[in-house]
Amino acid sequence: MTIYKYSTDDLLYLMARLRDPLTGCPWDIKQDYASIAPSTLEEAYEVIDAIEKQDFVHLKEELGDLLFQVIFYSQIGKEENRFDFAGVVSDLVEKLVRRHPHVFPDGTLQSKIDNRHTLPSDVKERWEAIKQQERTAKGSQSLLADVPFNLPALSRAAKLQKRVATVGFDWADVQGPIAKVREELIEVEEALLADDQSAIEEELGDLFFAVVNVSRYLKVDPELALRKASQKFERRFNYIESHLKKPLTESTLEEMNVLWDEAKSQKGKSQ
């Protein structure tokens, strides 16, 4: 068993000290929920980045940074008599016990199941049913009510599509969304011919949404797929930069395209 120097209690104490109006950190004292939110997103992305790079040394550090965001919000909530960290943890455990009746059959943390016969597909279906019950209990009847508006656009599109698919609002097979992509691309071209900027934006949005639907149907995370495509583009352009004999601004498109094709041929070398 590893013995660490500090504990969660120490972290909570540190956060309270940082927010102390008299002896705390001036920067931490002036923060509120809204001002911290951008940092929360940044820390979450840094966790994902470490996972994708399999950089587990830094993953530990990044998880700590993300946890600090939760601690920060909880301290502000405590100061405003809204909630505290202990309440956050308690509500989370209660929710997870409720959403896993196949693990906690009596609805208590101590209860156990004797034999496991539940399939992953059954778990997912039951999870969605329980979440819908929770939405109804909160006074919302909409299936899409709790899909966060500030999610990255690709992720939110996928989440909306997955949510409505749970009630049967879905294509019969992948050919449906593929045909929709072709249809939307034609509509983008028509908007271009009409030189209608508003229509171009709308039709491009529909095209992105249709592509996400193909991705969802093929069980590919659209955010991850696009990130990998962007990384591939970056690697290939870096190849161009490193192999040009003169500055980019003095190079022709033809010269850059030759090196781009060379980079594409380097597939076995992570290009």
Beta strands, then each sheet from edge to edge (+ up, - down):
end
